[in-house]
Amino acid sequence: MLSHMSHARPARLVATLALATAALAAQAAEPPLTLDRAWLRAEETSPALKSAQANLAAVEGALTDARGLLWNNPQLSAEFGRRRVPQPGRETGREREWRAEISQTFEIAGQHGLRGEAARQNLSAYRENIEEVRRQLRAEVEQKFVRVLAQQTRLATETELVELIGSAAAAARKRFAAGEDARLDSNLAEVELGRAENQLEAAREQLIAARADLATTLQWPAETRLEVQGVFSPETETAIPYTLAQLLASADERPLLRALGHQARAARSRLGLERAAKMPDVTVGLYTGREGSGEARERVAGLSVSMPLPFFRGNAEGIGRAGAELDQTLIERQAAVRDTRANVTALWQRLSSQRDRVERLRRFVLQRLQDNQRLSTSAYRAGEIDLAQWLLATRQTLETRREILEAMTELALTRVALEQAAGWKRGWAAIP
């Protein structure tokens, strides 16, 4: 009885652990992930995007300040004092005097408009930069999504191969046991089955790595098991909905280039602002007070106007710095335009080559190999060919399917990179 209980306890413990593991796995599993849902999740959790959006308030605050009625705040000053007034035949008297003044500095060379324009352009540039960060994030998520989907497809292909060769190996074992086949055929089938199972495990490991990479980008826990949902076929991947001319036209409106354009206009406004700073500001003040003593005490009010004389300092440093900033921004934008167009053209050529390769493999190679596999299977069952010939035809078919899957994956990744480089607004056509 004790022996029975001692054996039952470990069994119950193992069962409990198995149930707990299954429960945790069920909790960690997520429903099939679509690309749109992955994009939404990435935008909600991306540290880079959140950081860029958080700094937007500072740029908006600069525009609010620039839109004020006047750049300089009015200044209020007050003076209080006592005057000792000697009086003949009497004790020296003391009289209180005071003076209050409010003054305002005015810019007279158009600085207000230039400053406001620079702030508006800065805000527009920053918003375009946020959009560029968002597009880069989406492209990164889409590429990782494609890799997971490709690995899922490969895992299904390798599973099919293991099942197919496993059936052949089982049949070969039965024939060998019955004395119908040589031991060589049975060993050959076992070797091919081992190779197929090894490929299946490698595909499973690569899928785990791809899922972990996507989960990290989406800020999901490491134990989350992601299943992505999408269509991955040569027909959808080779359908290109745009031309090179359309991509180049879209590239000119990419958020990055628009941001650099706004930055150039902001730099030009700042250069104008620094040049306008050579003109001195005028300060106008109104004052009132009481001065004097005894019967001569009187109330004083007046207007004051002051301005510095630009004899020794003409803001040469500020003008030179603003001019250099404008030149650098223009150079940067010209380089970005040139590099973007060159990158789009190179990616387009690569995409066209990959599309032709996928089409060639699908139309002229895969169909014939599938026919060969079907014919070889029928011939093997009829005893017209041996196991080695059947395995050769099967291996060629599955290896070609791997090549097509790899070519499709490269094509999809290139397509994502091309649409990102061109600022194309249309998403990946292979994902519904």
C-alpha positions in Angstrom: 0.0 0.0 0.0 2.8 2.4 0.9 4.7 1.5 -2.2 1.6 2.1 -4.3 1.1 5.6 -2.7 4.8 6.4 -3.2 4.5 5.8 -6.9 1.1 7.6 -7.1 2.4 10.8 -5.6 5.1 11.5 -8.3 2.5 10.7 -10.9 0.1 13.2 -9.5 2.9 15.8 -9.2 3.8 15.3 -12.8 0.2 15.6 -13.8 -0.2 18.8 -11.8 2.9 20.3 -13.3 1.7 19.4 -16.8 -1.7 21.0 -16.2 0.0 24.2 -14.8 2.4 24.3 -17.8 -0.6 23.9 -20.1 -2.4 26.7 -18.3 0.5 29.0 -18.5 1.0 28.2 -22.2 -2.7 29.0 -22.8 -2.3 32.3 -21.0 0.8 33.2 -23.0 -0.7 32.3 -26.3 -2.2 35.3 -28.2 -4.9 35.2 -30.9 -3.6 35.2 -34.5 -1.9 38.5 -35.1 -2.7 40.6 -38.2 -0.3 43.2 -39.6 -2.7 46.0 -38.8 -2.9 44.9 -35.1 0.9 44.6 -35.0 1.2 48.2 -36.3 -1.3 49.5 -33.7 0.5 47.7 -30.9 3.9 49.0 -32.0 2.7 52.6 -32.2 1.2 52.3 -28.7 4.4 50.8 -27.1 7.4 52.1 -29.1 9.8 54.0 -26.9 11.3 55.9 -29.9 7.8 57.1 -31.0 6.7 58.0 -27.5 9.9 60.0 -27.0 9.4 61.9 -30.3 5.8 62.7 -29.4 6.7 63.8 -25.9 9.1 66.4 -27.2 6.4 67.9 -29.4 5.0 70.0 -26.6 8.2 72.0 -26.3 8.1 72.8 -30.0 4.4 73.8 -29.8 5.3 76.0 -26.8 7.9 77.8 -28.9 5.3 78.6 -31.5 2.9 79.8 -28.8 5.5 82.3 -27.5 6.3 83.4 -31.0 2.7 84.2 -31.7 2.4 86.6 -28.8 1.5 90.2 -29.5 5.0 91.3 -28.7 8.2 89.3 -28.1 9.4 91.4 -25.2 7.4 91.7 -22.0 6.6 95.2 -20.6 8.8 96.3 -17.8 7.5 98.0 -14.6 9.9 100.0 -12.4 9.3 102.1 -9.3 11.5 104.4 -7.2 11.0 105.6 -3.6 13.2 108.0 -1.8 13.5 110.7 0.9 15.0 114.2 0.3 16.4 116.2 3.2 15.5 119.8 2.6 17.3 122.6 4.7 14.8 125.3 5.8 16.0 128.7 7.2 15.3 129.1 10.9 13.8 125.6 11.2 14.9 122.0 11.5 15.9 120.3 8.3 12.8 118.8 6.7 12.4 115.5 5.0 10.3 115.0 1.8 9.2 111.7 0.3 9.6 111.4 -3.5 8.5 108.6 -5.8 8.5 107.7 -9.4 6.8 104.8 -11.3 7.4 103.9 -14.9 6.2 101.3 -17.4 8.2 100.7 -20.5 7.9 98.4 -23.6 10.6 97.4 -26.1 9.4 97.3 -29.7 11.1 95.4 -32.6 11.0 97.6 -35.7 12.6 95.5 -38.4 10.0 92.7 -38.8 11.5 90.3 -36.3 8.1 89.3 -35.0 7.0 87.9 -38.4 10.3 86.2 -39.0 10.3 84.6 -35.6 6.8 83.3 -36.0 7.5 81.8 -39.4 10.6 80.0 -38.1 8.6 78.6 -35.2 5.8 77.4 -37.6 8.3 75.7 -39.9 10.1 74.1 -36.9 6.8 72.7 -35.7 5.9 71.4 -39.2 9.4 69.8 -39.5 9.0 68.1 -36.1 5.7 66.7 -37.0 7.1 65.3 -40.3 10.0 63.8 -38.3 7.4 62.0 -36.0 5.7 60.7 -39.1 9.0 59.4 -40.4 9.7 57.7 -37.1 6.2 56.1 -37.4 6.9 54.9 -40.9 10.2 53.4 -40.0 8.6 51.7 -37.0 5.9 50.2 -39.3 8.5 49.0 -41.8 10.5 47.3 -39.1 7.4 45.6 -37.7 6.3 44.6 -41.2 9.7 43.0 -42.0 9.7 41.0 -38.8 6.0 40.1 -39.4 7.1 38.8 -42.8 9.9 36.7 -41.3 7.5 35.1 -38.8 5.0 34.3 -41.6 7.7 32.9 -43.8 8.9 30.6 -41.0 5.4 29.5 -40.3 5.0 28.6 -43.9 8.3 26.8 -43.9 7.4 24.9 -40.8 4.2 23.6 -42.5 6.3 22.6 -45.5 8.8 20.7 -43.4 6.0 19.0 -41.4 4.5 17.8 -44.7 7.8 16.5 -45.8 8.3 14.5 -42.5 4.9 13.0 -42.8 5.5 12.0 -46.4 8.8 10.5 -45.8 7.6 8.9 -42.6 4.9 7.1 -44.5 7.5 5.9 -47.0 9.9 4.8 -44.2 7.1 2.8 -42.5 6.2 1.1 -45.7 9.9 0.3 -46.3 10.2 -1.3 -42.9 7.2 -3.5 -43.6 8.6 -4.6 -46.9 11.9 -5.3 -45.4 10.3 -7.3 -42.6 8.3 -9.2 -45.2 11.4 -9.8 -47.3 10.2 -7.8 -50.3 12.9 -5.1 -50.1 16.6 -5.0 -49.3 17.9 -3.6 -46.1 19.5 -0.8 -48.2 16.1 0.6 -49.1 15.0 0.5 -45.4 18.2 2.2 -44.3 17.9 4.8 -47.0 14.3 5.7 -45.9 15.4 6.0 -42.3 18.3 8.3 -43.2 15.9 10.5 -45.3 13.5 10.6 -42.4 16.2 11.7 -40.0 17.3 14.4 -42.4 13.7 15.6 -42.7 13.1 15.7 -39.0 16.4 17.7 -38.6 15.1 20.2 -41.1 11.8 20.4 -39.2 13.6 21.1 -35.9 15.7 23.8 -37.5 12.6 25.4 -38.9 11.0 25.3 -35.5 14.0 27.0 -33.9 14.1 29.7 -36.5 10.4 30.3 -36.0 10.9 30.7 -32.3 13.7 33.2 -32.9 11.6 35.2 -35.4 8.6 35.3 -33.0 10.8 36.5 -30.1 12.2 39.2 -32.3 8.7 40.4 -33.3 7.5 40.2 -29.7 10.4 42.3 -28.5 9.6 45.0 -31.0 5.9 44.9 -29.9 6.9 45.0 -26.2 5.2 41.7 -25.5 6.5 39.4 -22.7 9.1 36.9 -23.8 6.9 34.0 -23.0 4.2 35.2 -25.4 3.7 32.8 -28.3 2.8 34.8 -31.4 0.9 33.3 -34.4 0.7 35.7 -37.3 -2.1 35.7 -39.8 -1.6 36.5 -43.5 -1.4 35.3 -47.1 2.0 34.3 -48.4 1.9 33.2 -52.0 3.8 33.8 -55.2 0.7 35.3 -56.9 0.2 38.0 -54.3 3.9 38.8 -53.9 4.6 39.3 -57.6 1.7 41.7 -58.1 3.3 45.1 -58.0 0.8 48.0 -57.8 3.1 50.8 -58.8 5.7 51.9 -61.3 9.2 53.3 -60.7 8.0 56.7 -61.8 5.2 56.7 -59.2 7.7 55.6 -56.5 10.1 58.4 -57.4 7.2 60.9 -57.3 6.2 59.6 -53.9 9.8 59.8 -52.7 9.8 63.5 -53.2 7.0 63.8 -50.7 8.5 61.4 -48.2 8.1 62.8 -44.6 11.9 62.9 -44.1 12.3 65.2 -47.2 9.3 67.3 -46.2 10.9 67.8 -42.8 14.2 68.9 -44.3 12.3 71.4 -46.5 10.6 72.8 -43.4 13.9 73.0 -41.6 15.4 74.9 -44.6 12.6 77.4 -44.5 13.0 77.8 -40.8 16.7 78.4 -41.1 16.1 81.0 -43.8 13.7 82.8 -41.4 16.2 82.6 -38.6 18.8 84.2 -40.9 16.4 87.0 -41.7 15.8 87.4 -38.0 19.5 87.7 -37.2 20.0 90.3 -40.0 17.0 92.2 -38.6 18.7 92.2 -35.2 21.2 94.7 -36.5 18.4 97.3 -36.3 18.2 98.4 -32.7 15.0 97.9 -30.7 13.1 101.0 -29.5 12.1 101.2 -25.9 9.1 103.5 -25.0 8.2 104.3 -21.4 5.6 106.2 -19.6 6.4 107.6 -16.1 4.8 109.6 -13.3 6.0 110.7 -9.9 6.2 113.4 -7.2 9.3 115.5 -6.8 10.4 118.7 -5.0 9.8 120.0 -1.5 7.5 122.2 0.4 5.5 124.6 -1.7 7.5 123.7 -4.8 6.5 120.1 -4.6 4.9 119.0 -8.0 3.6 115.9 -9.8 5.7 114.9 -12.8 4.6 112.8 -15.8 6.3 112.1 -19.1 7.3 109.9 -22.0 10.7 108.4 -22.5 12.2 106.9 -25.7 15.5 105.1 -25.8 17.4 102.9 -28.3 21.0 101.6 -28.5 23.3 103.0 -31.1 24.8 100.2 -33.3 28.3 101.5 -33.5 30.4 98.6 -32.2 28.4 95.5 -32.5 26.4 94.5 -35.6 25.5 90.9 -34.8 28.0 89.5 -37.3 28.4 86.3 -35.2 24.6 85.5 -35.2 24.3 86.3 -38.9 27.2 84.0 -39.8 25.9 81.2 -37.6 22.4 81.4 -39.1 23.9 81.5 -42.6 26.0 78.4 -42.0 22.9 76.6 -40.5 20.9 77.4 -43.7 23.7 76.2 -46.0 24.1 72.9 -44.0 20.3 72.3 -44.1 20.2 72.9 -47.8 23.1 70.6 -48.4 21.6 67.9 -46.2 18.3 68.1 -48.1 20.0 67.9 -51.5 22.0 64.8 -50.3 18.8 63.2 -48.9 16.9 63.8 -52.1 19.8 62.3 -54.1 20.3 59.3 -51.8 16.5 58.6 -51.6 16.1 58.5 -55.4 19.2 56.4 -55.8 18.0 54.0 -53.1 14.5 53.7 -54.6 16.0 53.0 -58.0 18.3 50.3 -56.6 15.6 48.7 -54.6 13.2 48.7 -57.6 15.8 46.9 -59.7 16.3 44.4 -57.0 12.6 43.9 -56.6 12.1 43.4 -60.3 14.9 40.8 -60.4 13.5 38.9 -57.4 10.0 39.0 -58.9 11.3 37.5 -62.1 13.1 34.8 -60.1 10.0 33.8 -58.1 7.9 33.7 -61.3 10.5 31.6 -63.1 10.7 29.1 -60.2 6.9 29.0 -59.8 6.0 28.6 -63.5 8.8 26.6 -65.1 10.3 24.6 -62.2 7.8 23.9 -59.5 5.0 22.7 -61.7 7.2 20.2 -63.5 8.7 19.0 -60.2 5.2 18.5 -58.8 4.2 16.5 -61.9 7.4 14.4 -61.4 6.5 13.8 -57.8 3.0 12.7 -58.6 4.2 10.5 -61.4 7.0 9.0 -59.3 4.6 8.3 -56.5 2.3 6.4 -58.8 5.2 4.6 -60.3 6.6 3.7 -56.9 3.3 2.2 -55.8 3.1 0.3 -59.0 6.6 -1.1 -58.5 8.0 0.6 -61.6 10.7 2.6 -59.7 12.5 1.9 -56.5 12.6 3.9 -53.3 15.7 5.8 -54.1 14.2 7.2 -57.3 11.1 8.2 -55.4 13.1 9.9 -52.7 15.1 11.8 -55.2 12.0 13.2 -56.9 10.5 14.1 -53.5 13.6 15.7 -52.3 13.9 17.8 -55.5 10.3 19.0 -55.1 10.7 20.0 -51.4 14.1 21.7 -52.0 12.5 23.7 -54.8 9.7 24.7 -52.5 12.2 25.9 -50.0 14.0 28.0 -52.7 10.7 29.5 -53.7 9.8 30.4 -50.1 13.2 32.0 -49.6 12.9 34.0 -52.8 9.4 35.1 -51.7 10.7 36.1 -48.3 13.4 38.2 -49.9 10.9 39.7 -52.3 8.5 40.7 -49.5 11.3 42.2 -47.4 12.6 44.2 -50.4 9.1 45.4 -51.1 8.8 46.7 -47.6 12.1 48.5 -47.8 11.2 50.0 -51.2 7.9 51.3 -49.9 9.6 52.8 -46.8 12.3 54.4 -48.9 9.8 55.9 -51.3 7.3 57.0 -48.6 4.6 54.9 -50.4 1.4 55.0 -48.4 0.0 51.6 -49.6 0.6 48.7 -47.2 1.9 45.2 -48.0 -0.5 43.6 -50.5 0.1 40.1 -49.2 -1.6 40.9 -45.9 -5.4 41.3 -45.9 
